[in-house]
Amino acid sequence: MTLRSAVLVAAVVVCAAAVAQQPTQTWTVHPEWVRAHEDFLASDALAGRGSATRDEEIAATYVSSRFESYGLQHAPGMNSYIQAAGVESIELDGKATLTAGSTSLAESADFDLLLSPGESASGPLVRIAVADVKTATPAAGSAVLLTGATDPGAVFQAFRQINQSKPALILIAASPALTSLYDMMGGKTRTPIHLAGDTAPARNGNVLLVRSTDKLPADGTTVSLSVHTLPPTPRQTYNAIGYLAGTDPKAGTILVSSHLDHLGVGRPVNGDSIYNGADDDAAGTTAVLELAHALAAGARPRRSILFVCYGAEELGLLGSRYFGEHPPVPISDLIANLEFEMIGQQDPKMPKGVLMLSGWDRSNFGPTLKERGALIGPDPYPEQHFFERSDNYSLALQGVVAHTAAGWGMPPTYHKPDDDLAHIDVDFMTAAIQSLVEPVRWLATSDFKPTWNPGGSPQQGK
């Protein structure tokens, strides 16, 4: 049995109940459909849908099969529902060592390697208190040990300041809060990664969380980090794309999107190493699927609609970047982009049943959808810059009015193995998706074109 046929068999339960549904202008999203998508996408069988992996490809194939079953077409210029892109990265073996004088520390046991360019480095040790970083001037090539703070925000602000001096190494005294951030990365070192053919991005130096800084010798002692790269392996990421052709080719295209990847398999927590990503972002993918389901079942809209589930978001928005660089329709034809991210849990700061929309005050898009009945409202966390942290941003940088609808911005399950179906509020998800069916249908049939508010476009520097 081929991969595609296997996924079709796994997916057939999702649409069985929908066969009898007659295409009308009134549509009901059923919670069993929502749960069925989550059951498959967030199952252990997909091993967390790691970015640019075979598991991500299986997820993209599942989404593609649903698009096909709903009657969506291939996007213009494509002969498949999947858009694949090459990815280049540096992989480490996880066995780095840190030596300083007679002291030798081992990765995992004594320190975690947060960031690495994949190159060994060394330099003279210099201790700098986080409170003193604004006046500190360490020499380039130093091994800087940041001490005296446990708050992640203060530590990483200090890191950005010190990084300007181009140290060879940055060592940060570990704390429970900082270690939890590493766990949210899946317990994996972030190394340079980019789309094949791109110019390699600027590299950060090696950044370590050291658990036993008292083992380090006096300032001035040479500290050396030895890292070991693995042979590179060809990788691809996968965007799943379905197209609903409108009746008026000149009316433009709406983009409804999410990302379908997650962290894959990482550091075990309470014996569980699969980061299922039920909320992040199987939930958003489910929203795209059920909006495609609803809108494809009705009369053809005036405007065309692209339904896209990106790959490799967790590696730095790579799938949406590739889509933005290789769009099946001209970017200038895109009327608006509605992205879905983590809609599986209600945010305690939002009114009951309401999703937040990132960058609410940047355009008239959100308020207009709300007037049409969408259960969305302003993002209560502007300091978190969620607008810039999701796939909508890749399109917004090209001028498209693009926003992300989300549930709980940072739930307790964020980037943890317990982001699973047991922690998904299916009724909340179902109601939120339902509230957007008619507003998106209206957008696809109207003359309304969302616009940026003055200063709202990221192209204007906001």
C-alpha positions as CSV (number, residue, x, y, z in Angstrom):
1,M,0.0,0.0,0.0
2,T,1.4,3.4,-1.0
3,L,1.9,6.3,1.5
4,R,-0.9,8.2,-0.2
5,S,-3.4,5.4,-0.1
6,A,-2.6,4.6,3.5
7,V,-3.3,8.1,4.5
8,L,-6.5,8.2,2.5
9,V,-7.7,5.1,4.4
10,A,-6.8,6.7,7.7
11,A,-8.8,9.8,6.7
12,V,-11.9,8.3,5.3
13,V,-13.7,8.4,8.7
14,V,-13.5,12.2,8.7
15,C,-15.7,12.6,5.7
16,A,-18.0,9.6,6.1
17,A,-20.6,11.6,8.0
18,A,-20.3,14.5,5.6
19,V,-21.5,12.7,2.5
20,A,-25.2,13.3,3.3
21,Q,-24.5,17.0,4.0
22,Q,-26.1,19.0,1.2
23,P,-24.2,22.0,-0.2
24,T,-26.1,25.1,1.0
25,Q,-25.3,28.5,2.2
26,T,-25.8,27.3,5.8
27,W,-23.2,24.9,7.1
28,T,-22.7,23.2,10.4
29,V,-19.2,22.2,11.6
30,H,-19.5,19.0,13.6
31,P,-17.3,18.4,16.6
32,E,-16.7,14.8,15.5
33,W,-15.0,16.1,12.3
34,V,-12.8,18.4,14.4
35,R,-11.8,15.6,16.7
36,A,-11.1,13.2,13.8
37,H,-8.6,15.6,12.3
38,E,-6.9,16.0,15.7
39,D,-7.0,12.2,16.4
40,F,-4.9,11.6,13.3
41,L,-2.6,14.7,13.1
42,A,-1.7,14.7,16.8
43,S,-1.5,10.9,17.2
44,D,1.7,9.2,18.3
45,A,1.8,7.5,14.9
46,L,3.0,10.9,13.4
47,A,5.7,11.2,16.1
48,G,5.1,14.9,16.5
49,R,5.2,15.9,12.8
50,G,8.8,17.1,13.0
51,S,9.7,19.9,10.6
52,A,11.1,18.7,7.3
53,T,10.6,15.0,8.2
54,R,8.7,12.1,6.7
55,D,6.2,12.6,9.5
56,E,5.6,16.1,8.2
57,E,5.2,14.7,4.7
58,I,2.5,12.2,6.0
59,A,0.7,15.1,7.7
60,A,0.8,17.1,4.4
61,T,-0.5,14.1,2.5
62,Y,-3.4,13.7,4.9
63,V,-4.3,17.4,4.5
64,S,-4.0,17.0,0.7
65,S,-6.3,14.0,0.7
66,R,-8.9,16.0,2.6
67,F,-8.6,18.9,0.1
68,E,-9.1,16.5,-2.8
69,S,-12.2,14.9,-1.1
70,Y,-13.8,18.3,-0.6
71,G,-13.5,19.0,-4.3
72,L,-10.7,21.5,-4.2
73,Q,-8.4,21.8,-7.3
74,H,-4.7,22.0,-7.7
75,A,-3.5,25.6,-7.4
76,P,-2.7,27.4,-10.7
77,G,0.5,26.0,-12.2
78,M,0.7,23.0,-9.9
79,N,0.0,19.4,-10.7
80,S,-0.2,18.3,-7.1
81,Y,-1.7,19.4,-3.8
82,I,1.9,19.4,-2.3
83,Q,4.5,22.1,-2.7
84,A,7.9,20.7,-1.6
85,A,11.0,22.8,-0.8
86,G,14.6,21.8,0.0
87,V,16.0,22.6,3.4
88,E,19.6,22.8,4.4
89,S,20.7,22.5,8.0
90,I,23.6,21.7,10.3
91,E,23.0,18.7,12.7
92,L,25.0,18.1,15.8
93,D,25.5,14.7,17.6
94,G,24.5,16.1,21.0
95,K,27.9,15.2,22.6
96,A,29.6,18.5,22.9
97,T,32.2,19.0,25.6
98,L,33.3,22.2,27.4
99,T,36.9,22.3,28.9
100,A,38.4,25.0,31.1
101,G,41.8,24.2,32.6
102,S,41.4,20.9,34.3
103,T,37.6,21.1,34.2
104,S,35.6,19.1,31.7
105,L,31.9,19.4,31.3
106,A,29.6,17.2,29.1
107,E,26.5,18.2,27.1
108,S,23.2,17.1,28.7
109,A,24.9,16.2,32.0
110,D,26.4,19.6,32.8
111,F,25.1,22.0,30.2
112,D,22.6,22.4,27.4
113,L,23.7,23.9,24.1
114,L,21.0,26.4,23.1
115,L,22.4,27.8,19.9
116,S,25.4,26.8,17.8
117,P,26.7,27.6,14.3
118,G,28.1,24.1,14.2
119,E,31.6,25.2,14.9
120,S,33.9,24.7,17.9
121,A,35.1,27.8,19.7
122,S,37.3,29.0,22.5
123,G,38.2,32.2,24.4
124,P,39.3,33.6,27.7
125,L,36.6,33.4,30.4
126,V,35.1,36.7,31.7
127,R,32.3,36.8,34.2
128,I,29.7,39.6,33.8
129,A,26.7,40.2,36.0
130,V,23.5,40.7,34.1
131,A,23.0,44.0,35.9
132,D,26.3,45.3,34.5
133,V,26.0,44.3,30.8
134,K,25.2,47.9,29.7
135,T,28.5,49.1,30.8
136,A,30.6,46.0,30.2
137,T,32.9,45.8,27.2
138,P,34.3,42.3,26.8
139,A,36.9,41.8,24.2
140,A,35.8,40.1,21.0
141,G,36.4,36.4,21.1
142,S,35.8,36.2,24.9
143,A,33.9,33.4,26.6
144,V,31.4,35.5,28.5
145,L,29.6,34.0,31.6
146,L,26.4,35.8,32.4
147,T,25.6,35.6,36.1
148,G,23.2,37.0,38.7
149,A,19.7,36.6,37.1
150,T,17.2,33.9,36.6
151,D,14.4,35.8,34.8
152,P,14.5,34.7,31.1
153,G,13.5,38.2,29.9
154,A,16.4,39.9,31.7
155,V,18.9,37.2,30.8
156,F,18.1,37.3,27.1
157,Q,18.1,41.1,27.0
158,A,21.6,40.8,28.5
159,F,22.5,38.2,25.9
160,R,21.5,40.5,23.0
161,Q,23.6,43.3,24.5
162,I,26.7,41.1,25.0
163,N,26.3,39.5,21.6
164,Q,27.1,42.8,20.0
165,S,30.7,42.4,21.2
166,K,31.0,39.2,19.1
167,P,32.1,36.8,21.9
168,A,33.3,33.3,21.0
169,L,31.0,31.8,23.6
170,I,28.2,32.9,25.8
171,L,27.6,30.9,28.9
172,I,24.5,31.5,30.9
173,A,24.0,30.3,34.5
174,A,21.1,27.8,34.3
175,S,17.8,28.3,36.2
176,P,14.6,26.3,36.2
177,A,12.9,29.0,34.1
178,L,15.7,29.0,31.6
179,T,15.9,25.3,31.4
180,S,12.1,25.2,30.7
181,L,12.7,27.4,27.6
182,Y,15.2,24.8,26.3
183,D,12.6,22.1,26.9
184,M,10.1,24.2,24.8
185,M,12.6,24.0,22.0
186,G,12.2,20.2,22.2
187,G,15.5,19.8,24.0
188,K,17.4,20.4,20.8
189,T,20.1,22.8,19.9
190,R,19.1,25.5,17.3
191,T,21.6,25.4,14.5
192,P,21.6,27.4,11.2
193,I,18.8,26.2,8.8
194,H,17.5,27.8,5.6
195,L,15.8,27.0,2.4
196,A,18.0,25.3,-0.2
197,G,19.6,27.9,-2.4
198,D,19.2,30.8,0.1
199,T,22.3,32.6,1.3
200,A,23.1,31.3,4.7
201,P,21.7,33.6,7.4
202,A,24.0,35.4,9.8
203,R,25.2,33.0,12.5
204,N,24.9,33.3,16.2
205,G,27.8,32.1,18.3
206,N,27.6,29.2,20.7
207,V,25.2,29.8,23.6
208,L,25.2,27.4,26.6
209,L,23.1,27.0,29.7
210,V,25.6,25.8,32.3
211,R,24.2,24.0,35.4
212,S,27.4,24.1,37.5
213,T,29.1,27.4,36.9
214,D,31.0,27.0,40.2
215,K,33.1,24.4,38.5
216,L,34.5,27.0,36.1
217,P,38.0,28.4,36.9
218,A,39.1,31.9,37.3
219,D,38.6,34.7,34.7
220,G,41.2,34.7,32.0
221,T,41.3,30.9,31.8
222,T,40.8,29.6,28.2
223,V,37.4,27.9,27.8
224,S,36.9,25.6,24.8
225,L,33.8,24.2,23.4
226,S,34.1,21.2,21.1
227,V,31.0,20.3,18.9
228,H,30.6,17.5,16.4
229,T,28.6,17.8,13.2
230,L,26.8,14.9,11.6
231,P,26.9,14.2,7.8
232,P,24.3,16.4,6.1
233,T,21.2,14.6,4.8
234,P,18.9,15.9,2.1
235,R,15.7,17.3,3.6
236,Q,12.4,18.7,2.3
237,T,9.5,20.5,3.8
238,Y,6.0,20.2,2.5
239,N,3.2,22.8,2.0
240,A,-0.3,21.3,1.4
241,I,-2.3,23.6,-1.0
242,G,-5.9,23.4,-2.1
243,Y,-7.6,25.8,-4.5
244,L,-11.2,26.9,-4.7
245,A,-11.6,28.7,-8.0
246,G,-13.8,31.8,-7.9
247,T,-16.2,32.9,-10.6
248,D,-14.4,36.2,-11.3
249,P,-10.7,35.8,-12.1
250,K,-10.1,39.6,-11.6
251,A,-11.6,39.7,-8.1
252,G,-8.5,38.5,-6.3
253,T,-7.7,35.5,-4.0
254,I,-8.1,35.0,-0.2
255,L,-5.5,32.9,1.6
256,V,-6.6,30.8,4.6
257,S,-3.6,29.1,6.2
258,S,-1.9,27.4,9.2
259,H,1.2,25.3,9.7
260,L,1.1,21.5,10.0
261,D,4.5,20.7,11.5
262,H,5.6,20.6,15.2
263,L,8.7,19.6,17.2
264,G,8.7,15.9,16.6
265,V,10.5,13.7,19.1
266,G,12.6,15.5,21.8
267,R,13.7,15.5,25.4
268,P,11.4,13.2,27.5
269,V,9.2,14.8,30.1
270,N,7.6,12.3,32.5
271,G,8.6,9.5,30.2
272,D,7.0,11.0,27.1
273,S,9.3,12.2,24.3
274,I,6.7,12.8,21.5
275,Y,5.7,16.4,21.2
276,N,2.3,15.8,19.6
277,G,1.4,19.4,18.8
278,A,-2.4,19.0,19.1
279,D,-2.8,22.7,19.7
280,D,0.3,23.8,17.9
281,D,-0.7,23.5,15.2
282,A,-2.9,20.5,14.5
283,A,-5.7,22.8,15.8
284,G,-5.0,25.5,13.2
285,T,-4.7,22.9,10.4
286,T,-8.1,21.6,11.5
287,A,-9.6,25.1,11.1
288,V,-8.2,25.3,7.6
289,L,-9.6,21.9,6.7
290,E,-13.1,22.6,8.0
291,L,-13.3,26.0,6.4
292,A,-12.3,24.4,3.1
293,H,-14.9,21.7,3.8
294,A,-17.6,24.3,4.3
295,L,-16.8,26.7,1.5
296,A,-16.1,24.1,-1.1
297,A,-19.6,22.6,-0.4
298,G,-21.4,25.8,-1.2
299,A,-21.9,27.9,-4.3
300,R,-18.7,29.0,-6.0
301,P,-17.6,32.3,-4.5
302,R,-16.7,35.3,-6.6
303,R,-13.1,35.4,-5.3
304,S,-10.8,32.4,-5.4
305,I,-9.6,30.9,-2.1
306,L,-6.2,29.2,-1.4
307,F,-6.2,26.9,1.6
308,V,-2.6,26.3,2.6
309,C,-1.0,24.3,5.5
310,Y,2.7,25.1,5.7
311,G,5.6,23.0,6.7
312,A,8.7,23.9,8.8
313,E,7.1,26.8,10.7
314,E,9.0,25.7,13.8
315,L,12.3,26.0,12.0
316,G,11.7,29.7,11.3
317,L,8.6,30.1,9.1
318,L,10.4,28.3,6.2
319,G,7.3,26.9,4.5
320,S,5.5,30.2,4.4
321,R,8.6,31.9,3.2
322,Y,8.9,29.5,0.4
323,F,5.2,29.9,-0.5
324,G,5.7,33.7,-0.5
325,E,8.6,33.3,-2.8
326,H,6.9,30.8,-5.1
327,P,3.2,31.7,-4.9
328,P,0.8,29.9,-7.3
329,V,-1.0,33.2,-7.8
330,P,0.7,36.6,-7.9
331,I,1.2,38.1,-4.4
332,S,-0.6,41.2,-5.7
333,D,-3.7,39.1,-6.2
334,L,-4.0,38.2,-2.5
335,I,-6.8,40.2,-0.9
336,A,-6.0,39.0,2.6
337,N,-4.5,36.2,4.7
338,L,-6.2,34.6,7.7
339,E,-3.8,32.4,9.6
340,F,-4.8,30.0,12.3
341,E,-2.4,29.2,15.2
342,M,-3.1,27.2,18.4
343,I,-6.9,27.6,18.6
344,G,-7.3,24.5,20.8
345,Q,-7.6,26.2,24.1
346,Q,-9.5,29.3,25.4
347,D,-7.2,32.1,26.6
348,P,-8.2,33.3,30.1
349,K,-7.7,36.9,29.1
350,M,-10.2,36.7,26.2
351,P,-14.0,36.8,26.5
352,K,-15.5,33.4,26.6
353,G,-15.5,31.7,23.2
354,V,-13.4,34.4,21.5
355,L,-10.2,34.0,19.6
356,M,-7.5,36.7,19.7
357,L,-6.3,38.2,16.4
358,S,-2.7,39.3,16.2
359,G,-2.0,42.9,15.1
360,W,-5.7,43.8,15.6
361,D,-5.1,47.6,15.3
362,R,-2.9,47.3,12.3
363,S,-5.7,47.0,9.8
364,N,-9.5,47.0,9.4
365,F,-9.6,43.2,8.7
366,G,-10.3,41.9,12.2
367,P,-13.0,44.4,13.1
368,T,-14.8,43.8,9.8
369,L,-14.8,40.1,10.3
370,K,-16.1,40.6,13.9
371,E,-18.9,42.7,12.5
372,R,-19.9,39.8,10.3
373,G,-20.1,37.4,13.3
374,A,-16.6,36.1,13.7
375,L,-15.7,35.3,17.3
376,I,-12.4,37.2,17.3
377,G,-11.0,40.2,19.3
378,P,-7.9,42.1,20.0
379,D,-4.7,40.3,21.1
380,P,-4.2,41.0,24.8
381,Y,-0.5,40.3,24.7
382,P,1.0,43.1,22.4
383,E,4.3,42.8,24.3
384,Q,4.7,39.2,23.0
385,H,4.7,40.3,19.4
386,F,2.6,37.4,18.2
387,F,2.0,39.2,15.0
388,E,5.6,38.8,14.0
389,R,5.9,35.2,15.3
390,S,3.5,33.3,13.0
391,D,3.3,32.5,9.3
392,N,1.1,35.5,8.5
393,Y,4.2,37.6,8.9
394,S,5.9,36.2,5.8
395,L,3.0,37.5,3.7
396,A,2.6,40.8,5.7
397,L,6.2,41.6,4.8
398,Q,5.1,41.5,1.2
399,G,2.2,43.9,1.7
400,V,-0.6,41.4,2.2
401,V,-3.0,42.2,5.0
402,A,-2.3,39.1,7.0
403,H,-3.2,38.3,10.6
404,T,-3.2,35.2,12.9
405,A,-6.3,34.0,14.8
406,A,-5.3,32.1,18.0
407,G,-6.6,30.7,21.2
408,W,-4.4,30.8,24.3
409,G,-1.2,32.6,23.4
410,M,1.1,30.6,25.7
411,P,-0.8,27.7,27.3
412,P,0.8,25.5,29.9
413,T,1.2,22.8,27.3
414,Y,3.1,25.0,24.8
415,H,6.0,23.1,23.2
416,K,5.6,20.2,25.7
417,P,4.7,16.5,25.2
418,D,1.4,17.0,26.9
419,D,0.2,19.2,24.0
420,D,-2.1,16.3,23.1
421,L,-5.8,15.6,22.4
422,A,-6.6,15.3,26.1
423,H,-5.8,19.1,26.5
424,I,-7.9,20.2,23.5
425,D,-11.2,21.9,23.9
426,V,-13.0,20.5,20.9
427,D,-16.3,22.4,21.6
428,F,-14.4,25.7,21.8
429,M,-12.6,24.9,18.5
430,T,-15.8,23.9,16.8
431,A,-17.6,27.1,17.8
432,A,-14.7,29.3,16.8
433,I,-14.4,27.7,13.3
434,Q,-18.2,27.8,12.9
435,S,-18.2,31.5,13.6
436,L,-15.8,32.2,10.7
437,V,-17.6,30.2,8.0
438,E,-20.0,32.9,6.9
439,P,-17.6,35.9,7.5
440,V,-15.1,34.2,5.2
441,R,-17.8,33.3,2.7
442,W,-18.9,36.9,2.7
443,L,-15.3,38.1,2.2
444,A,-15.1,35.8,-0.8
445,T,-18.3,37.1,-2.4
446,S,-18.0,40.8,-1.6
447,D,-16.1,43.8,-2.9
448,F,-14.5,44.5,0.5
449,K,-10.7,44.6,0.4
450,P,-9.0,44.9,3.8
451,T,-6.5,47.7,4.1
452,W,-3.7,48.5,6.5
453,N,-4.3,51.3,9.0
454,P,-1.8,54.2,8.9
455,G,1.5,52.9,10.1
456,G,0.1,49.3,10.4
457,S,2.0,47.6,7.6
458,P,5.3,46.0,8.6
459,Q,6.6,47.4,5.3
460,Q,6.3,50.8,7.0
461,G,8.5,49.6,9.8
462,K,5.9,49.0,12.5
